[in-house]
Amino acid sequence: MEESNEMLAARLHYLFSSAFTQKPYFKPSDSWDHDHCEVCWQTIAEFEGEDVIHTGYASTATAKWEADYHWICPECFEQHREHMRWAVVT
């Protein structure tokens, strides 16, 4: 069952109207080597692997989280950008 826009907005309320930067993924530490798309749980990482992508949209710094804390895969970003009011910054 596909998630409705309203359900997605409720589940990801903390990312509504957020700004993101499209960039390659770099692991932040030796103990933290990947992240997941907040929407579909796609693995985003530097390492090679089945179903692993290497670039995505990373959240920018906010009062609550540091930059690159949340990641969205390119497919989900384009699909939900308008409804979630996501902005791209460079």
NUDRENMAR-424992 format. One record per residue (C-alpha): residue number from 1; chain; x, y, z. Coordinates in Angstrom, 3 decimals, padded with zeros to 6 digits. Layout:
N
{num:NUM; cadena:A; east:X; north:Y; up:Z}
...
//
This chain:
90
{num:1; cadena:A; east:000.000; north:000.000; up:000.000}
{num:2; cadena:A; east:001.402; north:003.351; up:-001.038}
{num:3; cadena:A; east:001.612; north:006.025; up:001.621}
{num:4; cadena:A; east:-000.578; north:009.091; up:001.010}
{num:5; cadena:A; east:000.893; north:012.592; up:001.011}
{num:6; cadena:A; east:-000.957; north:013.324; up:004.245}
{num:7; cadena:A; east:000.416; north:010.203; up:005.948}
{num:8; cadena:A; east:003.937; north:011.012; up:004.765}
{num:9; cadena:A; east:003.663; north:014.600; up:006.012}
{num:10; cadena:A; east:002.454; north:013.351; up:009.400}
{num:11; cadena:A; east:005.229; north:010.741; up:009.666}
{num:12; cadena:A; east:007.947; north:013.172; up:008.558}
{num:13; cadena:A; east:006.537; north:016.302; up:010.205}
{num:14; cadena:A; east:010.027; north:017.177; up:011.470}
{num:15; cadena:A; east:011.191; north:017.586; up:007.840}
{num:16; cadena:A; east:008.273; north:019.690; up:006.553}
{num:17; cadena:A; east:009.550; north:022.877; up:004.836}
{num:18; cadena:A; east:013.179; north:021.806; up:005.301}
{num:19; cadena:A; east:016.186; north:022.736; up:003.170}
{num:20; cadena:A; east:018.455; north:020.115; up:001.622}
{num:21; cadena:A; east:021.690; north:019.981; up:-000.344}
{num:22; cadena:A; east:022.254; north:017.365; up:-003.047}
{num:23; cadena:A; east:025.630; north:015.759; up:-002.451}
{num:24; cadena:A; east:027.657; north:012.557; up:-002.391}
{num:25; cadena:A; east:027.531; north:010.612; up:000.849}
{num:26; cadena:A; east:030.630; north:010.549; up:003.065}
{num:27; cadena:A; east:030.557; north:008.567; up:006.279}
{num:28; cadena:A; east:030.714; north:010.856; up:009.316}
{num:29; cadena:A; east:032.796; north:008.411; up:011.392}
{num:30; cadena:A; east:034.222; north:004.886; up:011.432}
{num:31; cadena:A; east:031.250; north:003.715; up:013.487}
{num:32; cadena:A; east:028.605; north:005.440; up:011.312}
{num:33; cadena:A; east:029.102; north:004.357; up:007.716}
{num:34; cadena:A; east:025.655; north:004.774; up:006.146}
{num:35; cadena:A; east:022.277; north:006.438; up:006.396}
{num:36; cadena:A; east:018.835; north:005.635; up:005.056}
{num:37; cadena:A; east:016.314; north:007.627; up:003.048}
{num:38; cadena:A; east:013.789; north:008.978; up:005.536}
{num:39; cadena:A; east:010.970; north:008.095; up:003.133}
{num:40; cadena:A; east:011.744; north:004.646; up:001.668}
{num:41; cadena:A; east:014.691; north:003.423; up:003.789}
{num:42; cadena:A; east:017.046; north:003.161; up:000.767}
{num:43; cadena:A; east:020.642; north:002.720; up:001.971}
{num:44; cadena:A; east:022.883; north:005.710; up:001.202}
{num:45; cadena:A; east:026.599; north:005.056; up:001.753}
{num:46; cadena:A; east:030.145; north:005.248; up:000.384}
{num:47; cadena:A; east:030.615; north:001.480; up:000.274}
{num:48; cadena:A; east:029.542; north:-000.717; up:-002.616}
{num:49; cadena:A; east:026.663; north:-003.077; up:-002.118}
{num:50; cadena:A; east:023.426; north:-004.343; up:-003.527}
{num:51; cadena:A; east:020.791; north:-001.611; up:-003.460}
{num:52; cadena:A; east:023.236; north:001.010; up:-002.098}
{num:53; cadena:A; east:023.253; north:004.493; up:-003.605}
{num:54; cadena:A; east:026.051; north:007.027; up:-003.155}
{num:55; cadena:A; east:024.352; north:010.420; up:-003.444}
{num:56; cadena:A; east:021.227; north:011.947; up:-002.016}
{num:57; cadena:A; east:019.722; north:015.043; up:-000.482}
{num:58; cadena:A; east:021.161; north:015.872; up:002.931}
{num:59; cadena:A; east:019.427; north:018.135; up:005.415}
{num:60; cadena:A; east:021.052; north:021.457; up:006.189}
{num:61; cadena:A; east:021.830; north:022.573; up:009.729}
{num:62; cadena:A; east:018.887; north:023.656; up:011.861}
{num:63; cadena:A; east:018.459; north:024.636; up:015.480}
{num:64; cadena:A; east:017.587; north:021.025; up:016.232}
{num:65; cadena:A; east:019.958; north:018.950; up:014.025}
{num:66; cadena:A; east:023.373; north:019.310; up:012.483}
{num:67; cadena:A; east:023.861; north:019.312; up:008.708}
{num:68; cadena:A; east:023.662; north:015.909; up:006.965}
{num:69; cadena:A; east:021.617; north:014.397; up:009.792}
{num:70; cadena:A; east:018.662; north:013.424; up:007.571}
{num:71; cadena:A; east:018.934; north:012.009; up:004.047}
{num:72; cadena:A; east:016.405; north:011.636; up:001.235}
{num:73; cadena:A; east:017.114; north:009.538; up:-001.879}
{num:74; cadena:A; east:016.818; north:011.401; up:-005.200}
{num:75; cadena:A; east:013.702; north:009.489; up:-006.279}
{num:76; cadena:A; east:011.772; north:010.238; up:-003.084}
{num:77; cadena:A; east:012.987; north:013.830; up:-003.017}
{num:78; cadena:A; east:011.614; north:014.539; up:-006.482}
{num:79; cadena:A; east:008.394; north:012.640; up:-005.789}
{num:80; cadena:A; east:007.596; north:014.415; up:-002.497}
{num:81; cadena:A; east:009.416; north:017.745; up:-002.817}
{num:82; cadena:A; east:006.397; north:019.874; up:-003.660}
{num:83; cadena:A; east:004.024; north:018.429; up:-001.071}
{num:84; cadena:A; east:006.656; north:018.483; up:001.698}
{num:85; cadena:A; east:007.812; north:021.979; up:000.650}
{num:86; cadena:A; east:011.450; north:020.889; up:000.498}
{num:87; cadena:A; east:013.947; north:023.429; up:-000.809}
{num:88; cadena:A; east:017.324; north:022.845; up:-002.421}
{num:89; cadena:A; east:020.222; north:025.042; up:-001.355}
{num:90; cadena:A; east:023.744; north:025.028; up:-002.691}
//
